[in-house]
Amino acid sequence: MGKRYDPPKQSGFGQLFDSIFLLALVYLVLFIPLIFGLTGADSTSVLPDTVNWETLGQNTVMQEQWEKLGYTPESAAELITQRFDYTIDPLMLILTALIIIGYFVFLVRVSDKELREVIREKFDT
């Protein structure tokens, strides 16, 4: 039978560094689209000609809650009428899908290669 496989050891400092590095990478990946304005979080706001609680579609209970927060129909109008624009850019969608699929293909190939190396080390004579 082949020799026992012992995985490489990593120091506590190495583990700490890896954890902080991965956390920083996740943070950057999540904020890069915000920094470059790639979030697609556009919004539209269509104000009615006459601004009052009724034209804003607010019932009595809603009106009371807005007023408790210190809003008038004029100051709340933009918040109430603001709608997110969910338009999808097909090119960016395809690009994102290709990147994700490419990453998983890379991950599977590298994992397969490493698994075969471990099996070869452990079981080949």
Residue pairs with C-beta under 8 A, 6 or more apart in sequence:
2 121
2 122
2 123
2 124
2 125
3 122
4 122
5 118
5 121
5 122
10 18
32 38
33 39
38 92
40 85
40 87
40 89
40 92
41 84
42 84
42 85
42 87
43 82
43 83
43 84
43 85
44 82
44 83
44 85
45 78
45 81
45 82
45 83
46 81
46 83
47 77
47 78
47 81
48 55
48 56
48 77
48 81
49 55
51 73
51 74
51 77
52 73
53 62
53 63
53 66
53 73
56 73
56 76
56 77
56 80
56 81
57 80
58 66
58 80
66 76
71 79
